[in-house]
Structure formats: C-alpha cells, structure tokens
Amino acid sequence: DSGVTQTPKHLITATGQRVTLRCSPRSGDLSVYWYQQSLDQGLQFLIQYYNGEERAKGNILERFSAQQFPDLHSELNLSSLELGDSALYFCASSEGQNTNYGYTFGSGTRLTVV
Amino acid sequence: AQSVAQPEDQVNVAEGNPLTVKCTYSVSGNPYLFWYVQYPNRGLQFLLKYITGDNLVKGSYGFEAEFNKSQTSFHLKKPSALVSDSALYFCAVTSDSNYQLIWGAGTKLIIKP
C-alpha cells in the first residue's frame, strides 16, 4: 500500500457520460498529480494541484477538470466521454509543490468507455 | 526543452544474466533523475533516484543506476535478473530550472527462465 488511495478501481461507462475519479494523497503530502496512461500514448501528465491551488497543467482536455479540496483529496471529472478516453488514470502525491524528490503513485482507476 | 529517451521498447534477458535498461536525458540546469517500475495492473512504484552526490545509486529490489553527466545517461542495471523483474520500467527527469517531471515512454523488461 503506497498510501495514495484511488477510487473506484474500475469504471465502465457509456460514451457521452460523465464520471468522477477520486484520489486521497499520502498523509502529509500537499501536492496531487493526475496522469493518464493509455496503450498508445504512454504516461501523460494531466494536471497538478498544490494545497488546493492549480500548480501546473499538462495535456488535459477541456472536457476534463479537476479540483483539490480543503482536506487535500482531489477529484478528476471527465465529461462527454469518448471511446478514446478509455485508459488507466493515476493519481500521485508529493510533500512539496516541486517534483525534484519524485512522488508516490496510487494503484489507478481503469476507465472503460463503451 | 527537457526530454527523456528510453531507446528500447523492450529488453529481453535470460534469468541470472545482468540487465540494463537505458535512459538518456536532456535538461537545462542540474538534473534530478528517477526510475519507476510498473507491474501489470498496478501503479508505478519508485525504484531509485539521483539528486546529487555519488554517481552510482542503489535502489529497491537490487537495482542500481549510474548517473553519467558527460553522456547524459542514467541507465538502470541489475547484476542478476529474476523472472519477477519482468515489468514496465519508466525513467523520469526534472531539474532545478524547471520542476516539471518529464517521463520516458517506458521499456518493457522480459526475463525468461
């Protein structure tokens, strides 16, 4: 157990729907990062939050949004889902806002869009 | 711009033989380098990192990596491979001039009995 908790582990939904993925960071970590891992595009950084504020943005689609709450858990919202959104979505956390010491990953949410 | 290259999509090694998974990088500023491993249907697990100091870094599960500044490389090594080492390995880099972590495409390591 890495200390980073992601729910749900698996999610199957239809095209056009909206889903919410949840992440609880490791105790003491203030930063949360979201990644998408698909077979053909490898590991793609989506977005980072630090202590409730957006810190960095990567290749996140406009249909996707995220937020970090006062208790530091984070949610990734995916809307108007398409077949191509099927992927593993990982959350990671770190103590600080910079990544020079690396971070800890959760076990991921596998999203299947049918 | 920062970048990481893992030139091999897949590496095949016989059990008991030494293994090397290659990683080269390009950054401005001082690099911070990482290796992570991903087992099937699992999240990424931290193996080791280079921040500063000794160029040979020892990590989890008997892995080590050597930082080579002149060749801008950070190859992952293990003296004797185990079948259980079979997994997907990712190299990542950041620097003190740009704190975003950049990931390589991953190398699939297959250890055959």
gemmi code that builds the backbone of each chain (N, CA, C; Angstrom):
import gemmi

chains = {
    "A": [
        ("ASP", (0.841, -1.192, 0.000), (0.000, 0.000, 0.000), (0.884, 1.253, 0.000)),
        ("SER", (0.737, 2.080, -1.061), (1.600, 3.254, -1.209), (1.176, 4.404, -0.319)),
        ("GLY", (-0.060, 4.373, 0.171), (-0.585, 5.482, 0.955), (-1.433, 6.431, 0.137)),
        ("VAL", (-1.398, 6.303, -1.196), (-2.238, 7.100, -2.079), (-3.424, 6.215, -2.474)),
        ("THR", (-4.618, 6.691, -2.188), (-5.821, 5.893, -2.400), (-6.645, 6.443, -3.551)),
        ("GLN", (-6.964, 5.567, -4.487), (-7.787, 5.962, -5.625), (-9.043, 5.108, -5.669)),
        ("THR", (-10.171, 5.782, -5.904), (-11.429, 5.066, -6.087), (-12.194, 5.664, -7.253)),
        ("PRO", (-12.990, 4.845, -7.969), (-13.031, 3.389, -7.865), (-11.827, 2.767, -8.576)),
        ("LYS", (-11.639, 1.487, -8.438), (-10.548, 0.799, -9.133), (-10.904, 0.546, -10.592)),
        ("HIS", (-12.158, 0.283, -10.830), (-12.618, 0.017, -12.186), (-13.908, 0.797, -12.420)),
        ("LEU", (-14.082, 1.253, -13.650), (-15.270, 2.007, -14.008), (-15.594, 1.725, -15.464)),
        ("ILE", (-16.828, 1.312, -15.717), (-17.285, 1.099, -17.086), (-18.469, 2.016, -17.312)),
        ("THR", (-18.400, 2.792, -18.386), (-19.466, 3.744, -18.646), (-19.651, 3.904, -20.148)),
        ("ALA", (-20.723, 4.564, -20.524), (-21.051, 4.709, -21.939), (-20.527, 6.040, -22.475)),
        ("THR", (-20.376, 6.102, -23.788), (-19.969, 7.357, -24.418), (-20.967, 8.452, -24.089)),
        ("GLY", (-20.439, 9.669, -23.933), (-21.275, 10.809, -23.624), (-21.531, 11.030, -22.151)),
        ("GLN", (-21.178, 10.064, -21.336), (-21.425, 10.176, -19.901), (-20.326, 10.978, -19.201)),
        ("ARG", (-20.554, 11.205, -17.897), (-19.605, 11.931, -17.061), (-19.255, 11.055, -15.864)),
        ("VAL", (-17.978, 11.054, -15.491), (-17.548, 10.287, -14.322), (-16.634, 11.138, -13.460)),
        ("THR", (-16.521, 10.740, -12.204), (-15.618, 11.414, -11.263), (-14.698, 10.383, -10.640)),
        ("LEU", (-13.421, 10.645, -10.728), (-12.407, 9.801, -10.105), (-11.889, 10.518, -8.860)),
        ("ARG", (-11.640, 9.749, -7.833), (-11.247, 10.343, -6.561), (-9.868, 9.877, -6.137)),
        ("CYS", (-9.145, 10.779, -5.493), (-7.790, 10.471, -5.024), (-7.577, 11.069, -3.643)),
        ("SER", (-7.086, 10.267, -2.710), (-6.647, 10.765, -1.417), (-5.143, 10.647, -1.340)),
        ("PRO", (-4.437, 11.758, -1.131), (-2.974, 11.696, -1.142), (-2.424, 11.022, 0.106)),
        ("ARG", (-1.149, 10.709, 0.054), (-0.460, 10.167, 1.216), (-0.475, 11.196, 2.327)),
        ("SER", (-0.565, 10.737, 3.564), (-0.633, 11.641, 4.702), (0.575, 12.600, 4.703)),
        ("GLY", (0.302, 13.891, 4.803), (1.367, 14.888, 4.824), (1.714, 15.466, 3.469)),
        ("ASP", (1.231, 14.837, 2.402), (1.520, 15.347, 1.052), (0.504, 16.419, 0.670)),
        ("LEU", (1.013, 17.518, 0.111), (0.145, 18.633, -0.254), (-0.126, 18.706, -1.754)),
        ("SER", (0.703, 18.057, -2.537), (0.522, 18.069, -3.995), (-0.144, 16.795, -4.472)),
        ("VAL", (-1.032, 16.973, -5.450), (-1.671, 15.844, -6.118), (-1.486, 16.033, -7.618)),
        ("TYR", (-1.130, 14.939, -8.283), (-0.913, 14.947, -9.730), (-1.848, 13.913, -10.355)),
        ("TRP", (-2.359, 14.230, -11.522), (-3.180, 13.281, -12.272), (-2.482, 12.931, -13.585)),
        ("TYR", (-2.476, 11.632, -13.877), (-1.880, 11.118, -15.102), (-2.873, 10.200, -15.811)),
        ("GLN", (-2.752, 10.182, -17.140), (-3.499, 9.244, -17.958), (-2.503, 8.304, -18.628)),
        ("GLN", (-2.784, 7.004, -18.548), (-1.915, 6.033, -19.218), (-2.752, 5.207, -20.187)),
        ("SER", (-2.482, 5.392, -21.453), (-3.151, 4.579, -22.465), (-2.100, 3.803, -23.234)),
        ("LEU", (-2.567, 2.762, -23.950), (-1.630, 1.856, -24.624), (-0.778, 2.576, -25.649)),
        ("ASP", (-1.393, 3.505, -26.387), (-0.667, 4.106, -27.499), (0.012, 5.419, -27.166)),
        ("GLN", (-0.261, 5.989, -25.987), (0.310, 7.301, -25.675), (1.119, 7.323, -24.398)),
        ("GLY", (1.348, 6.168, -23.808), (2.210, 6.154, -22.636), (1.609, 6.929, -21.485)),
        ("LEU", (2.492, 7.503, -20.674), (2.089, 8.204, -19.456), (1.983, 9.691, -19.762)),
        ("GLN", (0.775, 10.242, -19.645), (0.531, 11.649, -19.964), (0.156, 12.413, -18.700)),
        ("PHE", (0.912, 13.473, -18.426), (0.608, 14.326, -17.280), (-0.611, 15.175, -17.594)),
        ("LEU", (-1.561, 15.202, -16.687), (-2.781, 15.985, -16.903), (-2.738, 17.300, -16.137)),
        ("ILE", (-2.609, 17.210, -14.805), (-2.705, 18.420, -14.000), (-2.144, 18.162, -12.613)),
        ("GLN", (-1.671, 19.249, -11.971), (-1.167, 19.192, -10.608), (-1.868, 20.233, -9.750)),
        ("TYR", (-2.208, 19.842, -8.536), (-2.702, 20.773, -7.537), (-1.767, 20.765, -6.335)),
        ("TYR", (-1.594, 21.931, -5.766), (-0.795, 22.048, -4.545), (-1.596, 22.823, -3.522)),
        ("ASN", (-1.919, 22.177, -2.440), (-2.619, 22.807, -1.317), (-3.874, 23.553, -1.785)),
        ("GLY", (-4.598, 22.925, -2.698), (-5.865, 23.473, -3.146), (-5.806, 24.331, -4.390)),
        ("GLU", (-4.604, 24.693, -4.819), (-4.471, 25.581, -5.973), (-3.879, 24.819, -7.160)),
        ("GLU", (-4.340, 25.144, -8.351), (-3.756, 24.547, -9.544), (-2.312, 25.007, -9.692)),
        ("ARG", (-1.389, 24.067, -9.877), (0.042, 24.398, -9.900), (0.622, 24.259, -11.311)),
        ("ALA", (0.183, 23.243, -12.015), (0.707, 23.030, -13.364), (-0.334, 22.268, -14.173)),
        ("LYS", (-0.333, 22.550, -15.468), (-1.293, 21.907, -16.338), (-0.555, 21.253, -17.498)),
        ("GLY", (-0.942, 20.031, -17.804), (-0.329, 19.323, -18.917), (-1.317, 19.154, -20.053)),
        ("ASN", (-1.361, 17.959, -20.592), (-2.213, 17.696, -21.751), (-3.638, 17.335, -21.343)),
        ("ILE", (-4.278, 18.212, -20.621), (-5.623, 17.927, -20.145), (-6.648, 18.525, -21.105)),
        ("LEU", (-7.602, 17.680, -21.508), (-8.633, 18.126, -22.437), (-9.601, 19.081, -21.738)),
        ("GLU", (-10.274, 19.913, -22.531), (-11.251, 20.841, -21.952), (-12.434, 20.100, -21.339)),
        ("ARG", (-12.696, 18.879, -21.797), (-13.797, 18.069, -21.239), (-13.433, 17.527, -19.850)),
        ("PHE", (-12.169, 17.664, -19.485), (-11.710, 17.150, -18.189), (-11.475, 18.339, -17.245)),
        ("SER", (-11.763, 18.134, -15.986), (-11.464, 19.154, -14.987), (-11.102, 18.477, -13.686)),
        ("ALA", (-10.456, 19.203, -12.828), (-10.039, 18.632, -11.544), (-10.121, 19.705, -10.481)),
        ("GLN", (-10.114, 19.257, -9.241), (-10.018, 20.186, -8.129), (-9.431, 19.459, -6.935)),
        ("GLN", (-8.887, 20.240, -6.013), (-8.372, 19.705, -4.761), (-9.113, 20.400, -3.638)),
        ("PHE", (-9.620, 19.625, -2.727), (-10.468, 20.125, -1.657), (-9.651, 20.485, -0.420)),
        ("PRO", (-10.270, 21.204, 0.540), (-9.533, 21.605, 1.743), (-8.908, 20.434, 2.507)),
        ("ASP", (-9.532, 19.235, 2.438), (-8.916, 18.092, 3.131), (-7.840, 17.435, 2.268)),
        ("LEU", (-7.516, 18.052, 1.144), (-6.446, 17.694, 0.209), (-6.780, 16.544, -0.737)),
        ("HIS", (-7.947, 15.942, -0.586), (-8.277, 14.945, -1.587), (-8.604, 15.656, -2.894)),
        ("SER", (-8.493, 14.923, -3.981), (-8.701, 15.523, -5.293), (-9.681, 14.686, -6.102)),
        ("GLU", (-10.369, 15.348, -6.988), (-11.282, 14.677, -7.902), (-10.980, 15.099, -9.336)),
        ("LEU", (-11.015, 14.117, -10.212), (-10.845, 14.358, -11.646), (-12.181, 14.054, -12.309)),
        ("ASN", (-12.741, 15.059, -12.954), (-14.031, 14.924, -13.612), (-13.830, 14.800, -15.118)),
        ("LEU", (-14.396, 13.754, -15.686), (-14.291, 13.506, -17.117), (-15.698, 13.537, -17.687)),
        ("SER", (-15.939, 14.408, -18.664), (-17.287, 14.538, -19.197), (-17.310, 14.289, -20.701)),
        ("SER", (-18.513, 14.134, -21.235), (-18.706, 13.856, -22.671), (-17.732, 12.784, -23.136)),
        ("LEU", (-17.735, 11.684, -22.400), (-16.717, 10.663, -22.609), (-16.756, 10.068, -24.010)),
        ("GLU", (-15.576, 9.800, -24.520), (-15.392, 9.191, -25.819), (-14.668, 7.859, -25.650)),
        ("LEU", (-14.763, 7.019, -26.676), (-14.099, 5.716, -26.595), (-12.603, 5.875, -26.308)),
        ("GLY", (-12.015, 6.905, -26.886), (-10.580, 7.146, -26.724), (-10.172, 7.574, -25.333)),
        ("ASP", (-11.133, 7.846, -24.469), (-10.814, 8.211, -23.085), (-10.569, 6.978, -22.231)),
        ("SER", (-10.821, 5.812, -22.790), (-10.550, 4.566, -22.063), (-9.057, 4.484, -21.762)),
        ("ALA", (-8.725, 4.352, -20.487), (-7.321, 4.378, -20.066), (-7.241, 4.091, -18.580)),
        ("LEU", (-5.997, 3.985, -18.113), (-5.733, 3.963, -16.684), (-5.471, 5.391, -16.245)),
        ("TYR", (-6.111, 5.815, -15.188), (-5.897, 7.160, -14.653), (-5.237, 7.013, -13.286)),
        ("PHE", (-4.047, 7.615, -13.196), (-3.281, 7.532, -11.961), (-3.269, 8.875, -11.244)),
        ("CYS", (-3.281, 8.790, -9.954), (-3.054, 9.926, -9.087), (-1.725, 9.686, -8.381)),
        ("ALA", (-0.973, 10.747, -8.156), (0.264, 10.665, -7.381), (0.285, 11.831, -6.414)),
        ("SER", (1.082, 11.710, -5.365), (1.178, 12.816, -4.419), (2.622, 13.033, -3.999)),
        ("SER", (2.908, 14.258, -3.582), (4.227, 14.586, -3.043), (4.058, 15.626, -1.946)),
        ("GLU", (5.102, 15.747, -1.134), (5.019, 16.654, 0.008), (4.996, 18.109, -0.431)),
        ("GLY", (5.919, 18.444, -1.357), (6.047, 19.834, -1.769), (5.396, 20.096, -3.109)),
        ("GLN", (5.577, 21.298, -3.608), (4.994, 21.658, -4.894), (5.922, 21.367, -6.052)),
        ("ASN", (7.185, 21.071, -5.744), (8.122, 20.735, -6.796), (8.368, 19.246, -6.830)),
        ("THR", (8.801, 18.763, -7.989), (8.897, 17.319, -8.175), (10.315, 16.800, -8.064)),
        ("ASN", (11.232, 17.601, -7.528), (12.618, 17.190, -7.536), (12.915, 16.024, -6.604)),
        ("TYR", (11.961, 15.637, -5.779), (12.163, 14.451, -4.957), (11.245, 13.302, -5.370)),
        ("GLY", (10.568, 13.437, -6.521), (9.703, 12.379, -7.011), (8.396, 12.367, -6.254)),
        ("TYR", (7.560, 11.389, -6.613), (6.317, 11.281, -5.879), (5.804, 9.846, -5.830)),
        ("THR", (4.703, 9.651, -5.111), (4.147, 8.319, -4.844), (2.846, 8.166, -5.603)),
        ("PHE", (2.718, 7.033, -6.295), (1.527, 6.775, -7.108), (0.499, 5.923, -6.380)),
        ("GLY", (-0.753, 6.164, -6.727), (-1.822, 5.257, -6.353), (-1.889, 4.105, -7.341)),
        ("SER", (-2.803, 3.186, -7.109), (-2.885, 1.997, -7.948), (-3.729, 2.202, -9.197)),
        ("GLY", (-4.370, 3.366, -9.302), (-5.042, 3.728, -10.538), (-6.513, 3.371, -10.606)),
        ("THR", (-7.201, 4.042, -11.516), (-8.580, 3.722, -11.873), (-8.594, 3.340, -13.349)),
        ("ARG", (-9.110, 2.153, -13.626), (-9.209, 1.736, -15.029), (-10.576, 2.130, -15.544)),
        ("LEU", (-10.590, 3.047, -16.490), (-11.836, 3.526, -17.090), (-12.025, 2.877, -18.448)),
        ("THR", (-13.179, 2.279, -18.621), (-13.548, 1.707, -19.915), (-14.795, 2.413, -20.407)),
        ("VAL", (-14.708, 3.021, -21.570), (-15.850, 3.697, -22.185), (-16.365, 2.817, -23.323)),
        ("VAL", (-17.633, 2.482, -23.257), (-18.188, 1.557, -24.259), (-19.278, 2.246, -25.088)),
    ],
    "B": [
        ("ALA", (14.290, 22.573, -24.156), (13.187, 21.825, -23.536), (13.729, 20.536, -22.928)),
        ("GLN", (13.107, 20.132, -21.841), (13.516, 18.898, -21.189), (12.977, 17.698, -21.954)),
        ("SER", (13.733, 16.632, -21.975), (13.262, 15.412, -22.628), (13.947, 14.199, -22.028)),
        ("VAL", (13.295, 13.076, -22.188), (13.835, 11.796, -21.744), (13.639, 10.793, -22.863)),
        ("ALA", (14.646, 9.979, -23.114), (14.535, 8.948, -24.139), (14.840, 7.586, -23.535)),
        ("GLN", (13.967, 6.656, -23.778), (14.234, 5.252, -23.466), (14.258, 4.559, -24.829)),
        ("PRO", (15.440, 4.318, -25.354), (15.556, 3.913, -26.754), (15.027, 2.530, -27.083)),
        ("GLU", (14.839, 1.703, -26.064), (14.365, 0.339, -26.313), (12.934, 0.185, -25.823)),
        ("ASP", (12.051, -0.258, -26.729), (10.680, -0.541, -26.300), (10.645, -1.777, -25.415)),
        ("GLN", (11.521, -2.730, -25.707), (11.525, -3.997, -24.977), (12.957, -4.503, -24.840)),
        ("VAL", (13.229, -5.094, -23.677), (14.526, -5.713, -23.419), (14.266, -7.141, -22.946)),
        ("ASN", (14.934, -8.083, -23.572), (14.800, -9.498, -23.198), (16.107, -9.986, -22.595)),
        ("VAL", (16.004, -10.598, -21.420), (17.188, -11.081, -20.712), (16.885, -12.459, -20.134)),
        ("ALA", (17.863, -13.332, -20.147), (17.709, -14.635, -19.504), (17.903, -14.501, -18.000)),
        ("GLU", (17.129, -15.269, -17.258), (17.245, -15.238, -15.797), (18.676, -15.528, -15.369)),
        ("GLY", (19.157, -14.731, -14.421), (20.517, -14.919, -13.928), (21.549, -14.050, -14.629)),
        ("ASN", (21.190, -13.542, -15.794), (22.108, -12.656, -16.520), (21.948, -11.220, -16.037)),
        ("PRO", (22.975, -10.393, -16.258), (22.834, -8.974, -15.917), (21.877, -8.283, -16.878)),
        ("LEU", (21.225, -7.248, -16.376), (20.311, -6.497, -17.232), (20.637, -5.013, -17.199)),
        ("THR", (20.344, -4.356, -18.312), (20.486, -2.904, -18.409), (19.280, -2.361, -19.152)),
        ("VAL", (18.668, -1.343, -18.586), (17.589, -0.612, -19.254), (18.090, 0.814, -19.425)),
        ("LYS", (18.089, 1.281, -20.660), (18.753, 2.542, -20.970), (17.846, 3.765, -20.844)),
        ("CYS", (18.463, 4.876, -20.450), (17.750, 6.146, -20.345), (18.739, 7.268, -20.617)),
        ("THR", (18.384, 8.157, -21.520), (19.163, 9.371, -21.721), (18.238, 10.565, -21.562)),
        ("TYR", (18.829, 11.707, -21.229), (18.003, 12.856, -20.905), (18.605, 14.139, -21.459)),
        ("SER", (17.782, 15.161, -21.497), (18.237, 16.495, -21.866), (17.502, 17.489, -20.983)),
        ("VAL", (18.269, 18.240, -20.203), (17.685, 19.274, -19.344), (18.605, 20.488, -19.328)),
        ("SER", (18.047, 21.617, -18.938), (18.870, 22.766, -18.594), (18.904, 22.822, -17.078)),
        ("GLY", (20.046, 23.105, -16.530), (20.187, 23.075, -15.084), (20.608, 21.687, -14.605)),
        ("ASN", (20.655, 21.536, -13.305), (21.067, 20.251, -12.733), (19.909, 19.255, -12.777)),
        ("PRO", (20.181, 18.040, -13.238), (19.086, 17.061, -13.374), (18.787, 16.333, -12.081)),
        ("TYR", (17.528, 15.978, -11.926), (17.088, 15.040, -10.900), (16.451, 13.881, -11.665)),
        ("LEU", (16.943, 12.681, -11.431), (16.569, 11.538, -12.267), (15.936, 10.435, -11.440)),
        ("PHE", (14.970, 9.759, -12.027), (14.195, 8.756, -11.304), (13.966, 7.524, -12.190)),
        ("TRP", (13.843, 6.384, -11.519), (13.343, 5.177, -12.165), (12.139, 4.676, -11.361)),
        ("TYR", (11.089, 4.327, -12.121), (9.903, 3.718, -11.549), (9.624, 2.408, -12.278)),
        ("VAL", (8.961, 1.484, -11.584), (8.581, 0.208, -12.177), (7.071, 0.037, -12.070)),
        ("GLN", (6.490, -0.533, -13.112), (5.054, -0.799, -13.106), (4.817, -2.266, -13.422)),
        ("TYR", (4.257, -2.994, -12.439), (3.860, -4.373, -12.667), (2.456, -4.385, -13.272)),
        ("PRO", (2.085, -5.455, -13.953), (0.777, -5.499, -14.631), (-0.378, -5.124, -13.700)),
        ("ASN", (-1.230, -4.238, -14.190), (-2.436, -3.806, -13.464), (-2.118, -3.174, -12.113)),
        ("ARG", (-0.945, -2.564, -12.008), (-0.570, -1.894, -10.761), (-0.130, -0.473, -11.065)),
        ("GLY", (-0.029, 0.329, -10.021), (0.513, 1.673, -10.169), (2.021, 1.644, -10.283)),
        ("LEU", (2.611, 2.797, -10.519), (4.066, 2.903, -10.620), (4.678, 2.914, -9.228)),
        ("GLN", (5.760, 2.162, -9.085), (6.469, 2.115, -7.812), (7.852, 2.725, -7.974)),
        ("PHE", (8.234, 3.530, -7.013), (9.544, 4.177, -7.018), (10.649, 3.134, -6.825)),
        ("LEU", (11.686, 3.213, -7.664), (12.845, 2.319, -7.541), (14.052, 3.043, -6.953)),
        ("LEU", (14.404, 4.166, -7.575), (15.577, 4.897, -7.103), (15.603, 6.287, -7.738)),
        ("LYS", (16.469, 7.135, -7.175), (16.595, 8.488, -7.705), (18.034, 8.977, -7.559)),
        ("TYR", (18.389, 9.888, -8.458), (19.649, 10.612, -8.340), (19.315, 12.091, -8.168)),
        ("ILE", (19.814, 12.654, -7.077), (19.653, 14.092, -6.847), (21.017, 14.766, -6.926)),
        ("THR", (21.938, 14.259, -6.148), (23.299, 14.769, -6.141), (24.175, 13.723, -5.463)),
        ("GLY", (25.496, 13.927, -5.547), (26.389, 13.022, -4.817), (26.916, 11.896, -5.670)),
        ("ASP", (27.040, 10.711, -5.081), (27.623, 9.542, -5.725), (26.887, 9.219, -7.019)),
        ("ASN", (27.659, 8.995, -8.086), (27.033, 8.730, -9.379), (26.333, 7.379, -9.429)),
        ("LEU", (26.719, 6.450, -8.570), (26.076, 5.128, -8.537), (25.028, 5.135, -7.442)),
        ("VAL", (23.794, 4.943, -7.859), (22.682, 4.994, -6.922), (22.105, 3.596, -6.756)),
        ("LYS", (21.913, 3.183, -5.532), (21.319, 1.871, -5.262), (19.866, 2.053, -4.850)),
        ("GLY", (19.017, 1.136, -5.349), (17.601, 1.263, -5.076), (16.986, -0.033, -4.590)),
        ("SER", (15.676, -0.119, -4.800), (14.911, -1.272, -4.320), (15.162, -2.495, -5.201)),
        ("TYR", (14.921, -3.669, -4.625), (14.929, -4.956, -5.332), (16.265, -5.255, -6.002)),
        ("GLY", (17.351, -4.696, -5.503), (18.679, -4.978, -6.042), (19.052, -4.173, -7.273)),
        ("PHE", (18.219, -3.232, -7.663), (18.524, -2.389, -8.814), (19.481, -1.258, -8.439)),
        ("GLU", (20.226, -0.810, -9.421), (21.088, 0.344, -9.281), (21.108, 1.098, -10.595)),
        ("ALA", (21.533, 2.345, -10.551), (21.622, 3.144, -11.765), (22.846, 4.031, -11.663)),
        ("GLU", (23.440, 4.282, -12.799), (24.646, 5.107, -12.832), (24.376, 6.397, -13.574)),
        ("PHE", (24.593, 7.497, -12.891), (24.459, 8.825, -13.486), (25.745, 9.145, -14.226)),
        ("ASN", (25.623, 9.457, -15.512), (26.781, 9.819, -16.320), (26.498, 11.180, -16.941)),
        ("LYS", (27.130, 12.203, -16.373), (26.819, 13.567, -16.805), (27.300, 13.829, -18.225)),
        ("SER", (28.469, 13.323, -18.583), (29.019, 13.601, -19.907), (28.196, 12.939, -21.010)),
        ("GLN", (27.633, 11.772, -20.708), (26.805, 11.078, -21.692), (25.318, 11.347, -21.480)),
        ("THR", (24.992, 12.168, -20.526), (23.599, 12.479, -20.139), (22.752, 11.211, -20.102)),
        ("SER", (23.260, 10.237, -19.350), (22.554, 8.963, -19.254), (22.322, 8.585, -17.804)),
        ("PHE", (21.350, 7.717, -17.616), (21.010, 7.230, -16.271), (20.449, 5.817, -16.457)),
        ("HIS", (21.324, 4.900, -16.828), (20.904, 3.526, -17.147), (20.626, 2.731, -15.881)),
        ("LEU", (19.593, 1.940, -15.935), (19.201, 1.074, -14.824), (19.853, -0.288, -15.000)),
        ("LYS", (20.394, -0.823, -13.902), (21.119, -2.088, -14.004), (20.784, -3.004, -12.841)),
        ("LYS", (21.011, -4.307, -13.100), (20.907, -5.303, -12.040), (21.855, -6.437, -12.400)),
        ("PRO", (22.659, -6.897, -11.455), (23.693, -7.900, -11.775), (23.126, -9.248, -12.200)),
        ("SER", (21.972, -9.638, -11.622), (21.429, -10.963, -11.904), (19.908, -10.856, -11.964)),
        ("ALA", (19.347, -11.026, -13.138), (17.913, -10.811, -13.336), (17.076, -11.962, -12.781)),
        ("LEU", (15.905, -11.602, -12.288), (14.921, -12.574, -11.819), (13.691, -12.506, -12.722)),
        ("VAL", (13.000, -13.636, -12.846), (11.768, -13.637, -13.640), (10.788, -12.597, -13.103)),
        ("SER", (10.786, -12.405, -11.794), (9.871, -11.459, -11.154), (10.223, -9.999, -11.465)),
        ("ASP", (11.366, -9.752, -12.088), (11.714, -8.386, -12.514), (10.976, -7.981, -13.786)),
        ("SER", (10.322, -8.919, -14.425), (9.575, -8.622, -15.642), (8.491, -7.594, -15.341)),
        ("ALA", (8.559, -6.461, -16.028), (7.644, -5.342, -15.759), (7.938, -4.234, -16.758)),
        ("LEU", (7.229, -3.127, -16.588), (7.438, -1.930, -17.406), (8.225, -0.925, -16.577)),
        ("TYR", (9.305, -0.417, -17.135), (10.195, 0.484, -16.407), (10.177, 1.863, -17.051)),
        ("PHE", (10.009, 2.880, -16.184), (9.951, 4.258, -16.650), (11.098, 5.058, -16.038)),
        ("CYS", (11.754, 5.840, -16.880), (12.735, 6.814, -16.461), (12.076, 8.191, -16.480)),
        ("ALA", (12.422, 9.051, -15.537), (11.852, 10.393, -15.495), (12.921, 11.386, -15.058)),
        ("VAL", (12.770, 12.632, -15.496), (13.752, 13.662, -15.163), (13.063, 14.981, -14.858)),
        ("THR", (13.628, 15.728, -13.927), (13.269, 17.109, -13.724), (14.572, 17.853, -13.454)),
        ("SER", (14.496, 19.146, -13.230), (15.733, 19.883, -12.999), (15.461, 21.051, -12.070)),
        ("ASP", (16.531, 21.676, -11.632), (16.365, 22.813, -10.728), (16.015, 24.097, -11.476)),
        ("SER", (15.861, 24.003, -12.810), (15.417, 25.173, -13.558), (13.993, 24.997, -14.079)),
        ("ASN", (13.452, 23.794, -13.960), (12.079, 23.520, -14.415), (11.579, 22.320, -13.644)),
        ("TYR", (10.664, 22.551, -12.722), (10.339, 21.476, -11.791), (9.287, 20.511, -12.276)),
        ("GLN", (8.953, 20.504, -13.558), (8.015, 19.512, -14.068), (8.735, 18.203, -14.360)),
        ("LEU", (8.110, 17.111, -13.992), (8.692, 15.787, -14.196), (8.353, 15.316, -15.600)),
        ("ILE", (9.381, 14.989, -16.363), (9.207, 14.516, -17.730), (9.468, 13.023, -17.768)),
        ("TRP", (8.583, 12.272, -18.408), (8.657, 10.819, -18.400), (9.114, 10.263, -19.738)),
        ("GLY", (9.885, 9.184, -19.666), (10.176, 8.418, -20.855), (8.975, 7.575, -21.235)),
        ("ALA", (9.063, 6.945, -22.399), (7.938, 6.170, -22.930), (7.798, 4.803, -22.273)),
        ("GLY", (8.805, 4.409, -21.526), (8.749, 3.117, -20.863), (9.457, 2.031, -21.651)),
        ("THR", (10.062, 1.088, -20.931), (10.714, -0.072, -21.531), (10.151, -1.318, -20.879)),
        ("LYS", (9.673, -2.235, -21.713), (9.152, -3.495, -21.183), (10.316, -4.464, -21.019)),
        ("LEU", (10.513, -4.907, -19.799), (11.596, -5.837, -19.491), (11.004, -7.228, -19.349)),
        ("ILE", (11.533, -8.172, -20.125), (11.067, -9.550, -20.068), (12.236, -10.426, -19.666)),
        ("ILE", (12.080, -11.122, -18.562), (13.115, -12.028, -18.072), (12.623, -13.457, -18.318)),
        ("LYS", (13.387, -14.191, -19.087), (12.975, -15.552, -19.449), (13.696, -16.576, -18.584)),
        ("PRO", (12.955, -17.597, -18.105), (13.575, -18.610, -17.240), (14.642, -19.406, -17.971)),
    ],
}
model = gemmi.Model(1)
for chain_id, residues in chains.items():
    chain = gemmi.Chain(chain_id)
    for i, (resn, *xyz) in enumerate(residues, 1):
        res = gemmi.Residue()
        res.name, res.seqid = resn, gemmi.SeqId(i, " ")
        for name, pos in zip(("N", "CA", "C"), xyz):
            atom = gemmi.Atom()
            atom.name, atom.element = name, gemmi.Element(name[0])
            atom.pos, atom.b_iso = gemmi.Position(*pos), 0.0
            res.add_atom(atom)
        chain.add_residue(res)
    model.add_chain(chain)
structure = gemmi.Structure()
structure.add_model(model)
structure.setup_entities()
